[in-house]
């Protein structure tokens, strides 16, 4: 597809935008995003950041916006409480449910004592705070998908954690896809004020396996000494396209911990950017992609150490079966003046079949001289000695391989700070590893 065609495709996705807001600044933000969509094109493998990820299958399909701005969310009425509850997190103090990107208040609740509400209404009640952060961290000048999402700003999740408030129970953001050939634009804004603490779970699920398009954007702003645990679970339908951009800004001595798990979608892409914008900020980023068949899962991260004494840790794992393909590009940047930075990054990848493929590129860009930085990557199959050891203890070859594969992925799952969700993900990983082709890891 040529440049003109990809530009027309983006224009087609702009059809059916939500009605204008009563907020002038929000309308202007959306208008600016529309202008950028008109100037940008769909990325191709000729673009360096997309050279391993061919998203041309997306451009061969037509998607309609799943909007219900003045009405109940399309599909929400057909979702029984029992259907929604199958994804419930019992520990949650608050839950916002979005059906095909539209807010579903009948399935949502808030017992948290903090602001957890739909962005469409919250932008009016918390105008100054929202205006200061919405669209300020996830910039759209050079990102067509972020621009598209911003052009459709309406429903979304708004979380504001008051100063010095620490919420032990998680806030659950549940995004349910119900309609084939629908395009949805989930948006999330988290504002953690000074000294606050919160756990946020972004959960993407589906009730059908037809093709649909999810284009999500999340922004998180952490004030001084704030702490956010961010869990992101992508378990979309088998034919889905899932693109997500997340931008996080850390102030003095704030801490951000992220665990991201990608299990579903035909093609998925997750961009995560963390800016350590003040001294003493810390982040820990853990990720797991578990895919098979013809799935493609792409993760791009940027940890930007802009100020001194920052600390970052990153572990990303991929388990790939069948003819699946995983991509990881992790960039750690240490800017001039960011002295005494302490950063490490590890990319570990497991291939379960002869057709599975992983492209991994951990990288460091260091412009300061008093730093402690390290990175590394491994790609391989199951250790034959470990398989032999387990078989010598009475396990079958298949059971031994399943156990080792599960243990490889469980290292990341164990870092999920919500017990019920952690248990479900462990079961999902176990079920998926048991479906792997017996003996595939020994193929060449």
C-alpha positions as CSV (number, residue, x, y, z in Angstrom):
1,X,0.0,0.0,0.0
2,X,1.5,3.4,-1.0
3,X,1.6,6.6,1.0
4,X,-1.5,8.0,-0.5
5,X,-3.5,4.8,0.2
6,X,-2.4,4.6,3.8
7,X,-3.3,8.3,4.3
8,X,-6.8,7.6,2.8
9,X,-7.1,4.6,5.2
10,X,-6.5,6.8,8.2
11,X,-9.0,9.3,6.9
12,X,-11.6,6.5,6.6
13,X,-11.0,5.7,10.3
14,X,-11.9,9.3,11.2
15,X,-15.5,8.9,10.1
16,X,-18.1,9.0,12.8
17,X,-16.3,11.0,15.5
18,X,-18.2,11.7,18.7
19,X,-20.1,15.0,19.2
20,X,-18.3,18.2,20.3
21,X,-17.5,18.7,24.0
22,X,-18.7,21.6,26.1
23,X,-15.0,22.2,26.8
24,X,-13.2,24.5,24.3
25,X,-9.7,23.2,25.1
26,X,-10.9,19.6,24.6
27,X,-12.4,20.3,21.2
28,X,-9.2,22.1,20.2
29,X,-7.1,19.1,21.3
30,X,-9.3,16.8,19.2
31,X,-9.1,19.2,16.3
32,X,-5.3,19.2,16.5
33,X,-5.3,15.4,16.5
34,X,-7.5,15.3,13.4
35,X,-5.1,17.6,11.6
36,X,-2.2,15.3,12.5
37,X,-4.0,12.2,11.3
38,X,-4.4,14.0,7.9
39,X,-0.7,14.6,7.8
40,X,0.5,11.1,8.9
41,X,0.4,7.7,7.2
42,X,0.0,4.1,8.4
43,X,3.5,2.8,9.3
44,X,5.0,0.1,7.1
45,X,8.0,-2.2,7.3
46,X,10.0,0.5,5.6
47,X,9.7,2.5,8.8
48,X,12.6,1.6,11.2
49,X,10.3,1.3,14.2
50,X,8.0,-1.1,12.3
51,X,10.5,-3.0,10.2
52,X,9.7,-6.4,11.9
53,X,5.9,-5.7,12.1
54,X,3.8,-5.9,9.0
55,X,0.4,-4.4,9.8
56,X,-0.9,-4.4,6.2
57,X,-3.6,-7.0,7.1
58,X,-5.2,-4.2,9.1
59,X,-5.4,-1.9,6.2
60,X,-7.2,-4.6,4.1
61,X,-10.2,-4.5,6.4
62,X,-12.8,-1.8,7.0
63,X,-13.7,-0.8,10.6
64,X,-16.5,1.3,11.8
65,X,-16.3,3.4,15.1
66,X,-18.2,1.7,17.9
67,X,-19.6,4.9,19.3
68,X,-22.6,5.4,21.5
69,X,-21.9,8.9,22.8
70,X,-25.5,9.9,23.5
71,X,-26.8,6.4,24.1
72,X,-26.0,3.4,26.2
73,X,-22.9,1.5,25.0
74,X,-23.8,-0.6,21.9
75,X,-23.7,-4.2,23.0
76,X,-23.8,-3.3,26.7
77,X,-27.5,-4.2,27.0
78,X,-26.7,-7.7,25.7
79,X,-24.0,-8.3,28.3
80,X,-25.5,-9.9,31.3
81,X,-24.0,-9.3,34.8
82,X,-22.8,-12.9,34.8
83,X,-20.9,-12.3,31.5
84,X,-19.1,-9.3,33.0
85,X,-18.4,-11.0,36.3
86,X,-16.4,-13.8,34.7
87,X,-13.6,-11.2,34.4
88,X,-14.2,-9.6,37.8
89,X,-11.4,-9.0,40.2
90,X,-12.8,-9.7,43.7
91,X,-10.2,-7.5,45.4
92,X,-11.1,-4.4,43.3
93,X,-12.3,-1.3,45.1
94,X,-13.5,0.2,41.9
95,X,-14.3,-0.9,38.4
96,X,-15.0,0.9,35.2
97,X,-16.4,-1.2,32.3
98,X,-16.2,-0.1,28.7
99,X,-18.0,-2.1,26.0
100,X,-16.5,-1.5,22.5
101,X,-14.9,1.6,24.0
102,X,-18.1,3.0,25.4
103,X,-18.6,3.5,29.1
104,X,-21.1,1.0,30.7
105,X,-22.2,2.5,34.0
106,X,-24.5,-0.4,34.8
107,X,-21.5,-2.7,35.1
108,X,-19.2,-0.2,36.9
109,X,-18.8,0.7,40.6
110,X,-16.6,2.8,42.8
111,X,-16.1,2.1,46.5
112,X,-12.5,3.4,46.5
113,X,-13.0,6.9,47.9
114,X,-11.1,8.5,45.1
115,X,-12.0,9.8,41.7
116,X,-12.6,6.9,39.4
117,X,-15.1,7.9,36.7
118,X,-15.8,8.3,33.0
119,X,-13.5,10.8,31.4
120,X,-16.4,12.4,29.5
121,X,-17.9,13.7,32.7
122,X,-14.7,13.8,34.8
123,X,-13.2,16.3,32.4
124,X,-15.8,18.8,33.4
125,X,-15.5,18.3,37.2
126,X,-11.7,18.1,37.2
127,X,-11.1,20.5,34.3
128,X,-7.8,22.0,35.4
129,X,-6.1,18.7,36.4
130,X,-7.3,16.9,33.3
131,X,-6.3,19.7,30.9
132,X,-2.8,19.8,32.5
133,X,-2.2,16.1,31.6
134,X,-4.6,14.9,28.9
135,X,-2.7,14.7,25.6
136,X,0.5,16.1,27.2
137,X,2.3,12.9,27.8
138,X,1.2,10.7,24.9
139,X,2.0,13.1,22.2
140,X,0.5,12.5,18.7
141,X,2.6,14.7,16.4
142,X,4.4,11.7,15.0
143,X,2.2,8.8,16.0
144,X,-0.8,8.1,13.8
145,X,-2.5,5.8,16.2
146,X,-2.2,8.1,19.2
147,X,-3.5,10.9,17.0
148,X,-6.5,8.7,16.0
149,X,-7.3,7.9,19.6
150,X,-7.1,11.6,20.6
151,X,-9.4,12.5,17.7
152,X,-12.0,10.3,19.2
153,X,-11.6,11.5,22.8
154,X,-14.9,11.1,24.7
155,X,-15.4,8.1,27.0
156,X,-12.4,6.9,28.9
157,X,-11.1,6.1,32.4
158,X,-10.1,9.0,34.7
159,X,-8.4,8.1,38.0
160,X,-7.3,10.9,40.3
161,X,-5.6,9.7,43.5
162,X,-5.6,12.5,46.2
163,X,-2.4,13.6,48.0
164,X,-1.1,11.1,50.5
165,X,-3.9,8.6,49.9
166,X,-2.7,5.0,49.6
167,X,-5.3,2.6,48.2
168,X,-4.4,-1.0,48.8
169,X,-7.2,-2.5,46.7
170,X,-6.8,-2.3,42.9
171,X,-8.8,-0.2,40.4
172,X,-10.0,-2.4,37.5
173,X,-10.5,-1.0,34.0
174,X,-12.3,-3.6,32.0
175,X,-12.5,-3.2,28.2
176,X,-14.8,-5.7,26.5
177,X,-15.0,-6.2,22.7
178,X,-18.3,-7.5,21.4
179,X,-18.7,-6.3,17.8
180,X,-16.9,-7.5,14.7
181,X,-15.4,-5.0,12.4
182,X,-15.7,-2.3,15.1
183,X,-13.0,0.2,16.0
184,X,-12.7,1.3,19.6
185,X,-10.5,3.9,21.2
186,X,-10.0,3.2,24.9
187,X,-8.4,6.1,26.8
188,X,-7.0,6.2,30.3
189,X,-5.7,9.1,32.4
190,X,-4.2,8.4,35.9
191,X,-3.1,11.4,38.0
192,X,-1.3,10.3,41.2
193,X,-0.8,13.3,43.5
194,X,2.1,13.6,45.9
195,X,2.6,10.8,48.3
196,X,-0.3,8.7,46.9
197,X,-0.3,5.0,45.9
198,X,-2.6,3.0,43.7
199,X,-2.8,-0.2,41.7
200,X,-4.4,0.0,38.2
201,X,-5.4,-3.0,36.1
202,X,-6.1,-2.5,32.4
203,X,-7.8,-5.6,31.1
204,X,-8.7,-6.2,27.5
205,X,-11.1,-9.1,26.7
206,X,-13.6,-10.2,24.1
207,X,-16.8,-12.2,23.8
208,X,-16.2,-13.0,20.1
209,X,-13.3,-13.9,17.9
210,X,-14.1,-12.0,14.7
211,X,-11.8,-9.2,13.5
212,X,-12.0,-5.8,15.4
213,X,-9.6,-3.0,16.0
214,X,-8.6,-1.7,19.5
215,X,-6.5,1.5,19.6
216,X,-5.7,2.3,23.2
217,X,-3.9,5.2,24.8
218,X,-2.9,5.5,28.5
219,X,-1.3,8.5,30.3
220,X,0.0,8.4,33.8
221,X,1.4,11.4,35.8
222,X,3.1,10.6,39.1
223,X,3.8,13.5,41.4
224,X,6.6,13.5,44.0
225,X,6.8,10.3,46.1
226,X,3.7,8.8,44.4
227,X,3.6,5.1,43.6
228,X,1.7,3.3,40.9
229,X,1.5,-0.4,40.2
230,X,0.2,-0.8,36.6
231,X,-1.0,-4.2,35.4
232,X,-1.9,-4.5,31.7
233,X,-3.5,-7.7,30.4
234,X,-4.2,-8.1,26.7
235,X,-6.3,-11.2,25.9
236,X,-8.2,-10.1,22.8
237,X,-9.9,-12.3,20.3
238,X,-7.9,-14.4,17.9
239,X,-8.6,-12.2,14.9
240,X,-8.2,-8.8,16.7
241,X,-5.8,-6.0,16.0
242,X,-4.6,-4.3,19.2
243,X,-2.4,-1.2,19.2
244,X,-1.6,0.6,22.4
245,X,0.5,3.6,23.5
246,X,1.3,4.3,27.1
247,X,3.2,7.3,28.4
248,X,4.3,7.7,32.0
249,X,5.9,10.7,33.7
250,X,7.7,10.4,37.0
251,X,8.4,13.3,39.4
252,X,10.9,13.4,42.3
253,X,11.2,10.0,44.1
254,X,8.1,8.6,42.5
255,X,7.9,4.9,41.7
256,X,6.2,3.1,38.8
257,X,6.0,-0.7,38.4
258,X,4.5,-2.2,35.3
259,X,3.6,-5.8,34.4
260,X,2.3,-6.3,30.9
261,X,1.0,-9.7,29.6
262,X,0.0,-10.2,26.0
263,X,-1.8,-13.4,25.1
264,X,-4.3,-12.5,22.4
265,X,-4.9,-10.7,19.1
266,X,-3.8,-11.6,15.6
267,X,-1.4,-8.5,15.6
268,X,-0.6,-6.5,18.7
269,X,1.7,-3.6,19.3
270,X,2.4,-2.0,22.7
271,X,4.5,1.2,23.0
272,X,5.5,2.1,26.5
273,X,7.4,5.3,27.3
274,X,8.6,6.1,30.8
275,X,10.1,9.6,31.5
276,X,12.1,9.8,34.8
277,X,11.7,13.6,34.8
278,X,13.1,14.3,38.3
279,X,15.8,13.1,40.6
280,X,15.4,9.8,42.5
281,X,12.6,8.4,40.3
282,X,12.4,4.7,39.9
283,X,10.6,2.3,37.5
284,X,10.4,-1.4,37.1
285,X,9.0,-2.8,33.8
286,X,8.1,-6.5,33.4
287,X,6.6,-8.0,30.3
288,X,5.5,-11.4,28.9
289,X,4.2,-12.2,25.4
290,X,2.9,-15.8,25.1
291,X,1.8,-16.4,21.5
292,X,1.4,-19.2,18.9
293,X,-0.2,-19.9,15.6
294,X,0.4,-17.0,13.3
295,X,0.2,-14.3,16.0
296,X,2.5,-11.3,16.0
297,X,3.2,-9.5,19.3
298,X,5.4,-6.4,19.2
299,X,6.6,-4.5,22.3
300,X,8.6,-1.2,22.1
301,X,9.7,0.5,25.3
302,X,11.7,3.7,26.0
303,X,13.0,4.4,29.5
304,X,14.2,8.0,29.5
305,X,16.5,9.0,32.3
306,X,16.3,12.7,32.1
307,X,17.6,13.6,35.6
308,X,20.2,12.2,38.1
309,X,19.9,9.3,40.5
310,X,17.2,7.4,38.6
311,X,16.8,3.7,38.8
312,X,15.2,1.4,36.3
313,X,14.8,-2.4,35.9
314,X,13.3,-4.2,32.9
315,X,12.6,-7.9,32.2
316,X,10.8,-8.9,29.1
317,X,10.1,-12.4,28.1
318,X,8.6,-14.0,25.0
319,X,7.3,-17.5,24.5
320,X,6.6,-18.3,20.9
321,X,5.0,-21.4,19.4
322,X,3.8,-22.4,16.0
323,X,4.6,-19.8,13.3
324,X,4.2,-16.9,15.7
325,X,6.5,-13.9,15.8
326,X,7.5,-11.7,18.7
327,X,9.3,-8.4,18.5
328,X,11.0,-6.6,21.4
329,X,12.8,-3.2,21.1
330,X,13.8,-1.8,24.4
331,X,15.7,1.5,24.6
332,X,17.2,2.9,27.7
333,X,18.3,6.5,27.3
334,X,20.5,8.3,29.8
335,X,20.7,12.0,29.0
336,X,23.5,14.4,29.7
337,X,23.5,15.4,33.3
338,X,21.6,12.3,34.5
339,X,24.5,11.2,36.6
340,X,24.4,8.2,39.0
341,X,21.8,6.5,36.9
342,X,21.4,2.8,37.7
343,X,19.7,0.8,35.0
344,X,19.5,-2.8,33.7
345,X,17.5,-4.5,31.0
346,X,17.0,-8.2,30.1
347,X,15.3,-9.7,27.1
348,X,14.8,-13.5,27.4
349,X,13.0,-15.5,24.7
350,X,11.9,-19.1,24.3
351,X,11.1,-20.7,20.9
352,X,8.8,-23.8,21.0
353,X,8.8,-24.7,17.3
354,X,11.0,-24.5,14.3
355,X,8.9,-21.9,12.7
356,X,8.7,-19.6,15.7
357,X,10.6,-16.3,15.5
358,X,11.8,-13.6,17.8
359,X,13.4,-10.3,16.9
360,X,14.9,-8.6,19.9
361,X,16.9,-5.4,20.2
362,X,17.8,-4.2,23.7
363,X,19.8,-0.9,23.4
364,X,21.4,1.7,25.6
365,X,22.0,5.4,24.7
366,X,24.2,6.9,27.3
367,X,25.2,10.6,27.4
368,X,26.5,10.8,31.0
369,X,29.7,9.3,32.4
370,X,28.8,8.4,36.0
371,X,26.3,5.6,35.4
372,X,25.7,1.9,36.0
373,X,24.0,0.4,33.1
374,X,23.7,-3.1,31.6
375,X,21.5,-5.0,29.1
376,X,21.4,-8.4,27.5
377,X,19.3,-10.7,25.4
378,X,18.9,-14.5,24.9
379,X,16.9,-16.5,22.3
380,X,16.8,-20.2,22.6
381,X,14.9,-23.4,23.1
382,X,14.3,-25.5,26.2
383,X,17.4,-26.8,27.9
384,X,17.8,-30.4,26.9
385,X,19.6,-31.2,30.2
386,X,16.7,-29.8,32.2
387,X,14.2,-31.8,30.2
388,X,16.3,-34.9,30.7
389,X,16.4,-34.3,34.5
390,X,12.7,-34.0,34.8
391,X,12.2,-37.1,32.6
392,X,14.6,-39.0,34.9
393,X,12.2,-38.1,37.7
394,X,9.3,-39.8,36.0
395,X,7.7,-37.0,33.9
396,X,6.9,-37.6,30.3
397,X,8.7,-35.6,27.6
398,X,5.5,-33.5,27.1
399,X,5.0,-32.9,30.8
400,X,8.6,-32.0,31.3
401,X,8.5,-29.4,28.5
402,X,5.2,-28.0,29.6
403,X,6.5,-27.6,33.2
404,X,9.7,-25.8,32.0
405,X,7.8,-23.5,29.7
406,X,5.3,-22.6,32.4
407,X,8.1,-21.8,34.8
408,X,9.7,-19.6,32.2
409,X,6.6,-17.5,31.9
410,X,5.6,-17.7,35.6
411,X,8.6,-15.6,36.6
412,X,6.8,-12.5,35.2
413,X,3.3,-13.5,36.2
414,X,4.4,-13.8,39.8
415,X,5.1,-10.1,39.8
416,X,1.4,-9.2,39.3
417,X,0.4,-7.7,42.7
418,X,-3.3,-8.8,42.5
419,X,-3.7,-12.4,43.8
420,X,-6.9,-13.4,41.9
421,X,-5.6,-12.0,38.6
422,X,-2.2,-13.6,39.2
423,X,-3.9,-17.0,39.7
424,X,-6.0,-16.7,36.5
425,X,-3.0,-15.7,34.5
426,X,-1.0,-18.6,35.8
427,X,-3.9,-20.9,34.7
428,X,-3.9,-19.2,31.3
429,X,-0.2,-19.7,30.8
430,X,-0.4,-23.3,32.0
431,X,-3.3,-24.0,29.6
432,X,-1.4,-22.4,26.7
433,X,1.8,-24.2,27.4
434,X,0.0,-27.5,27.5
435,X,-1.4,-26.9,24.0
436,X,2.1,-26.5,22.6
437,X,3.2,-29.1,20.0
438,X,4.9,-32.0,21.9
439,X,8.6,-32.1,21.1
440,X,8.4,-28.9,19.0
441,X,11.2,-27.3,20.9
442,X,13.6,-29.9,19.7
443,X,13.0,-29.1,16.0
444,X,15.3,-26.9,14.0
